[in-house]
Amino acid sequence: MLYAAKGLNIIDIDHLGDEGYLLLIGFLDCEREKRRVRKPVEEHCYEIYGAPSYAPQMSPLQQSVVCGSIATTIVLIAILPTPILPLLSEAQLANDGNSNNIAIDVFQPDSKPYGLTYGDWTARWWQWAYSIPKDTNPAYDDTGKYCAEGQYGPVWFLTGAYGHSVDRYCTVPAGKAILFTILNSECSFAEFPSLKTEEDLRQCAKQMQDSVIYLEASMNGISLTDLEKYRIQSPLFNFTIPKNNILGLPAQSTQAVSDGNWVFLKPLPIGNHTIYFKGGLQNINDTSGNHTFAGPSGWDYPNTYHITVIDSGANSTST
């Protein structure tokens, strides 16, 4: 399948036919040449490829795609034969803060990023989130001031916000993957002492997460798709909460299982990027009780991260 992206609008051009396809490929060359010839791109392409001779045979839509005024570089994404599909299915088109077209790569649910399963990384996200005292916890920080708290290793964690939307600014070292949850749920023996087995924890987390009915996420203004397939349930994991923890419980260690909808981005290019995500819930009884961090209820607000990816050597405190 072939697509043309004019600016940020992606258009299916399979229907253009052979002539339209050849003209479009020609326009790629024209775009690269237009600075040299210093002519409007469509005028130069008409001279080289004879677009007017073909235009009467094409629909207005075809003409607008192939022969229209093109202000930014046309990007073609050619989906190759079936054996290569799994590799290309991870990439989605985006536009970075420097107006360069880039591909958004995400880890797939069955992948093992950096030697761990997707589920293992979601458990590590919870361990990170619970390990930080509430007064410096990124989940309760509206500006991004504490974005770097507890961050180490190859994956950088982002979190939503409770009870209101947020606009956060965060500097991330280059080479870091980014894992964030749109909405998630977690049940532990500490929060739910009536639960006695791992299966009890799994059913508890699943019941809360089943209330999620809407998922939205975008990267640099481009919507991420197929978000439903990134619902991940973790293995049983341990976590430790300090004094003044976000659960309001005595400091202790316990075991838990989580269930959630995630986005796991491969490392982004150096520069500025915007990540947006939001979820929606159906109206059911919230089983998380007083432990507001455990379930998705109250976390279904818009979250915007303004990410600046810098050279790793420029930020020695966030490694």
C-alpha distance (Angstrom), angle and dihedral (degrees) to the residues before:
residue distance angle dihedral
M1 . . .
L2 3.80 . .
Y3 3.77 127.8 .
A4 3.77 133.9 -176.1
A5 3.78 119.4 -153.5
K6 3.81 113.5 -154.5
G7 3.77 104.3 -169.8
L8 3.80 101.4 -44.3
N9 3.81 97.6 -29.1
I10 3.78 112.9 101.7
I11 3.82 113.9 -152.4
D12 3.81 127.4 -169.6
I13 3.80 105.7 -127.3
D14 3.80 100.4 175.6
H15 3.80 87.5 113.3
L16 3.78 94.7 59.9
G17 3.79 93.1 88.4
D18 3.79 128.8 -146.6
E19 3.81 95.8 -54.7
G20 3.79 93.3 49.3
Y21 3.80 90.5 46.6
L22 3.81 92.9 52.2
L23 3.79 91.2 47.0
L24 3.79 91.0 50.2
I25 3.80 92.0 50.6
G26 3.79 86.2 49.8
F27 3.76 90.8 53.3
L28 3.78 89.2 57.4
D29 3.77 88.2 60.4
C30 3.80 90.1 44.7
E31 3.76 92.7 53.6
R32 3.77 90.0 53.4
E33 3.81 90.2 47.9
K34 3.79 101.3 42.8
R35 3.81 95.0 88.9
R36 3.80 90.0 53.9
V37 3.83 96.5 48.8
R38 3.85 93.0 36.5
K39 3.81 92.9 -142.7
P40 3.79 130.7 122.6
V41 3.78 106.0 -83.5
E42 3.81 94.7 -122.2
E43 3.83 92.2 50.5
H44 3.79 92.2 50.1
C45 3.80 92.0 46.5
Y46 3.76 92.7 49.3
E47 3.80 88.3 54.8
I48 3.81 93.4 49.9
Y49 3.81 103.4 34.3
G50 3.78 102.7 25.5
A51 3.76 95.1 -125.4
P52 3.83 93.9 171.7
S53 3.81 90.2 62.9
Y54 3.78 90.1 57.1
A55 3.78 99.4 35.4
P56 3.85 96.3 79.8
Q57 3.79 88.5 58.9
M58 3.80 93.1 53.1
S59 3.77 132.4 77.5
P60 3.82 120.3 -111.5
L61 3.80 89.0 -104.1
Q62 3.79 91.3 51.5
Q63 3.79 91.1 48.4
S64 3.79 91.8 48.2
V65 3.79 91.7 52.4
V66 3.80 98.4 40.8
C67 3.81 104.8 29.3
G68 3.81 103.3 21.8
S69 3.75 127.0 112.5
I70 3.79 107.9 -77.8
A71 3.79 115.3 -157.6
T72 3.79 98.0 176.6
T73 3.74 134.5 32.4
I74 3.80 115.3 -74.2
V75 3.75 112.3 -123.5
L76 3.78 120.8 -154.2
I77 3.75 122.1 -159.8
A78 3.77 110.5 -168.8
I79 3.77 112.7 -167.5
L80 3.78 103.0 -142.7
P81 3.85 129.1 -147.4
T82 3.80 120.2 -52.7
P83 3.85 99.0 -92.0
I84 3.83 89.8 63.7
L85 3.84 97.0 42.8
P86 3.84 96.2 94.3
L87 3.80 90.1 58.0
L88 3.78 96.2 48.3
S89 3.79 96.1 40.7
E90 3.81 89.3 75.6
A91 3.80 93.7 62.7
Q92 3.79 125.4 84.8
L93 3.79 126.8 178.4
A94 3.79 118.8 -104.9
N95 3.76 142.1 157.9
D96 3.78 120.7 -126.8
G97 3.78 128.8 -143.6
N98 3.79 91.0 -92.3
S99 3.83 92.0 55.4
N100 3.81 93.4 -109.6
N101 3.77 117.9 137.2
I102 3.80 111.5 -116.8
A103 3.78 135.6 170.6
I104 3.80 119.3 -115.0
D105 3.79 108.3 -137.0
V106 3.78 120.0 -165.1
F107 3.78 130.0 -173.9
Q108 3.78 112.7 -110.6
P109 3.84 121.7 -124.3
D110 3.82 93.0 -109.9
S111 3.80 94.4 47.5
K112 3.81 127.4 104.9
P113 3.80 106.7 -139.1
Y114 3.80 111.4 -159.6
G115 3.81 90.8 -9.3
L116 3.82 97.8 -54.9
T117 3.80 130.2 99.2
Y118 3.79 120.8 -109.8
G119 3.82 87.9 -109.5
D120 3.80 91.4 52.6
W121 3.79 90.1 54.6
T122 3.81 91.8 51.0
A123 3.82 88.1 53.6
R124 3.82 89.1 51.3
W125 3.81 88.7 51.7
W126 3.82 89.4 57.7
Q127 3.81 92.3 45.4
W128 3.80 88.6 52.6
A129 3.82 94.0 46.4
Y130 3.80 94.3 49.2
S131 3.82 95.4 43.8
I132 3.83 94.7 66.5
P133 3.85 120.9 81.4
K134 3.78 115.1 -115.5
D135 3.82 96.4 -112.0
T136 3.84 91.2 62.3
N137 3.78 99.4 26.0
P138 3.84 113.8 129.6
A139 3.81 90.4 -140.3
Y140 3.81 90.4 66.6
D141 3.79 96.4 39.6
D142 3.80 113.9 102.0
T143 3.81 98.1 -168.3
G144 3.80 106.3 40.0
K145 3.80 93.1 -108.2
Y146 3.81 90.9 135.7
C147 3.78 97.3 38.4
A148 3.82 92.1 120.4
E149 3.82 95.7 50.7
G150 3.81 111.3 128.2
Q151 3.80 94.1 -6.5
Y152 3.78 116.5 147.6
G153 3.78 138.2 134.8
P154 3.81 128.3 38.0
V155 3.83 97.5 -48.9
W156 3.81 127.6 68.8
F157 3.81 116.6 -153.7
L158 3.80 126.7 -143.5
T159 3.80 126.6 -172.4
G160 3.79 138.5 -161.8
A161 3.79 126.3 -120.2
Y162 3.79 132.3 -109.0
G163 3.79 123.3 -120.9
H164 3.82 99.4 -8.7
S165 3.77 144.6 37.5
V166 3.81 120.7 -90.2
D167 3.78 139.1 -157.8
R168 3.80 109.0 -155.9
Y169 3.80 133.3 -177.1
C170 3.75 117.3 -150.3
T171 3.81 135.2 175.1
V172 3.80 114.4 -147.8
P173 3.82 125.8 -172.6
A174 3.79 115.7 -117.8
G175 3.78 116.0 -98.3
K176 3.81 95.2 37.4
A177 3.80 120.5 126.3
I178 3.83 113.0 -140.1
L179 3.80 123.9 -134.6
F180 3.80 122.0 -172.6
T181 3.76 136.2 160.5
I182 3.79 123.9 -131.8
L183 3.81 89.5 -161.3
N184 3.79 129.5 -19.8
S185 3.79 144.3 170.9
E186 3.79 135.3 -147.6
C187 3.79 136.1 -174.2
S188 3.80 125.4 -165.4
F189 3.76 135.8 176.4
A190 3.81 89.3 -116.6
E191 3.81 93.9 56.1
F192 3.81 96.1 37.6
P193 3.82 107.7 32.3
S194 3.81 91.4 174.4
L195 3.80 89.6 68.7
K196 3.79 112.0 89.3
T197 3.80 109.3 174.2
E198 3.79 140.7 44.0
E199 3.79 89.3 -110.3
D200 3.81 89.4 54.8
L201 3.80 88.7 54.4
R202 3.81 91.7 48.8
Q203 3.78 93.4 51.3
C204 3.80 91.2 46.4
A205 3.82 93.3 52.2
K206 3.81 92.3 43.4
Q207 3.80 92.7 50.7
M208 3.79 91.7 54.0
Q209 3.79 94.2 44.4
D210 3.80 92.4 48.9
S211 3.81 86.8 71.2
V212 3.83 89.8 71.7
I213 3.81 109.9 102.6
Y214 3.81 103.6 159.6
L215 3.80 133.3 48.1
E216 3.79 129.1 -178.5
A217 3.79 131.5 170.9
S218 3.77 135.6 157.1
M219 3.76 139.2 -178.1
N220 3.80 118.9 -148.9
G221 3.81 89.5 -17.9
I222 3.81 95.6 -50.5
S223 3.81 115.6 116.3
L224 3.79 117.8 -123.8
T225 3.78 112.5 -132.8
D226 3.83 137.9 -150.0
L227 3.79 90.8 31.3
E228 3.80 91.5 157.1
K229 3.80 91.9 70.7
Y230 3.80 90.4 61.6
R231 3.78 94.6 69.9
I232 3.80 103.5 126.4
Q233 3.80 131.8 -174.9
S234 3.79 114.4 -155.6
P235 3.77 129.7 -134.5
L236 3.79 116.7 -107.5
F237 3.81 106.4 -73.7
N238 3.79 140.7 179.2
F239 3.78 125.2 -124.1
T240 3.78 135.7 178.1
I241 3.79 125.5 -146.9
P242 3.81 121.0 -156.7
K243 3.79 129.6 -147.3
N244 3.80 113.2 -67.4
N245 3.79 89.5 25.8
I246 3.81 125.4 172.0
L247 3.81 92.3 -110.7
G248 3.80 94.1 59.1
L249 3.81 90.7 -128.9
P250 3.80 130.5 128.6
A251 3.80 113.3 -86.2
Q252 3.79 108.0 -86.3
S253 3.79 147.7 125.9
T254 3.78 123.8 -105.9
Q255 3.81 144.1 156.0
A256 3.78 127.9 -103.3
V257 3.82 148.2 169.2
S258 3.79 124.0 -142.9
D259 3.79 134.3 -159.4
G260 3.79 122.5 -169.6
N261 3.79 153.7 135.3
W262 3.78 111.3 -100.4
V263 3.79 144.5 -178.5
F264 3.81 116.9 -152.2
L265 3.80 111.3 -170.6
K266 3.76 123.4 -164.2
P267 3.83 114.0 -128.9
L268 3.80 113.5 -59.7
P269 3.81 126.1 -135.2
I270 3.79 119.2 -97.1
G271 3.79 109.0 -85.7
N272 3.81 140.2 59.5
H273 3.80 123.6 -36.7
T274 3.80 136.1 171.6
I275 3.80 122.6 -143.1
Y276 3.80 119.6 -169.4
F277 3.80 128.7 -179.1
K278 3.78 139.9 165.1
G279 3.80 137.4 165.9
G280 3.79 135.9 -160.6
L281 3.80 132.8 -143.4
Q282 3.75 136.7 -153.6
N283 3.79 117.5 -125.7
I284 3.79 106.3 -95.4
N285 3.78 135.0 133.0
D286 3.80 110.7 -76.0
T287 3.80 109.9 -124.5
S288 3.80 95.1 -168.4
G289 3.80 92.4 85.7
N290 3.80 113.8 -169.6
H291 3.80 92.5 -16.3
T292 3.77 96.8 93.4
F293 3.79 95.0 175.4
A294 3.80 93.0 58.9
G295 3.80 100.4 67.9
P296 3.81 138.0 39.9
S297 3.80 95.6 -112.0
G298 3.81 110.0 113.5
W299 3.82 93.3 14.0
D300 3.79 94.7 84.4
Y301 3.81 96.4 103.5
P302 3.81 130.7 112.5
N303 3.80 115.4 -85.0
T304 3.80 122.8 -165.6
Y305 3.80 123.0 -172.4
H306 3.78 121.5 -169.1
I307 3.78 100.6 -157.2
T308 3.79 123.6 -164.3
V309 3.79 111.9 -167.7
I310 3.79 111.0 -157.5
D311 3.77 135.4 -178.1
S312 3.81 107.2 -78.6
G313 3.80 92.2 -124.1
A314 3.81 90.2 60.1
N315 3.81 94.2 66.5
S316 3.78 112.0 43.2
T317 3.82 93.2 169.0
S318 3.83 95.7 64.1
T319 3.80 105.5 56.3
